[in-house]
Amino acid sequence: MRKNDYLSINANLKIIRRGKKGLWCADFNIGNNHKRVSLKTVDQKTAIEMAEKMSLEIAKGDFKAQPAKVSLDSGVELYLRMVQSEERSRKTLVKYTQVLKELRGLLSKKGVNYLCQIDSSDFDDYRIHRKAMLSGKTVYNECVIFKQFMKFCKSRKLIPENPIAELRLNKPKANKRKAPSQEEVAKMLASVLKEDKIFILSLATTGMRSGELQRLQKEDVDLAGNWIHIVSRPGLPTKTGQSRKVPIHPILRKALEDYKPLKNAKWFFPGKGGKQGWANVKKLNDRLQKTLITTGLPSGRIDGYTVHSLRHFMESFGINHGVPQRAMDLWLGHTGGKSMSAIYYMMTDKESQDFMARLEFCFDSNPLSREA
């Protein structure tokens, strides 16, 4: 080492010129820990000034060394492991993985490979990029994941500061979705394929989510007690992570009594092939869309109906025919109520069964009896 490449600032701190570029580094001790920090300059005078300032900070105990740079890939991996450790649903984990993969792709194109390189402009660029192809609600949800990811990085000391912590998102107003009328649901039942009638009737008279219907096991359909149990199981949780039960309406009961599930099948509604062996609700929705078009009913998520619209029908029909809102929330598995009734409301099994029995659907008394 040449003499000019080594300068002593004081007894504790020295500066050394290192590397091919000749950058100056500060070399010092804090307690029993040896530190070496790049000053990122080749100018000796500037390096001395920075070192003297650093020496004062060390003496006052104010010096904070920059943490080692953490790659974006490492940060994403750590975050997804945290999400997985919290036993979030598989659907949530898949969604987070997809969003962060999209984020990594965009940042990589901008030359951002380390967490410490992310700034507020990257957040704006991501929103602009996704708005070109997604709805406002979906973009909002993805940006929430982006903010949660950066908050996690700050909490785990992967970055010294969170550059988007103060940024605020305006939640888009929810678009009111159409609910089919009772006459339209009856028309669907009369027009869909015979094997799909039991699915449409079950969704329309219970308000189940299609994924919950898909995962019904044989023991969940209790004809003796007149209940359908929607069970949150390990690895197959409900959306809220809670179990519930819904009374079986007399019209649905007649159809379920006539329905013959496969003897050796795990699921009450088994599918044809597929990895899990359950009914494919995506294909069910595709078939329903074709039926809606041929019968002249509105179709599609934006201005029409999907299988999820049957859930909207059940809530609207039930509330309009005297079922209390809180009772309907319990049937549908809604947990977002902010009033005290969400905590204090109680409903006995008899009251629940009575509320269901009072609903007078105008469907065919046995909608499964006719061919499509």
Protein Blocks (a to p, Z undefined) as FASTA:
>chain_A
ZZklpccfblmbccddedjkopacddddehjbccdddehiabfklmmmmmmmmmmmmmno
paccddddddfklmmmmmmmmmmmnopafklmmmmmmmmmmmmmmmmmnopabfklpcfk
lmmmmmmmmmmmpcfklmmmmmmmmmmmmmmmmmnopafbdfklmpccdddddddddddd
fklmmmmmmmmcfklmmmmmmmmmnopafklmmmpcfklpcfknopacddddehiacfko
pacdddddfklmmmmmmpccdfklmbfbdceejjkopacfklmmmmmmmmmmmnopaedj
klmccfklmmmmmmmmmmmnopafklmmmmnopakbfbfklmmpccdfklmmmmmmmpcc
fbdfblmlpcZZ
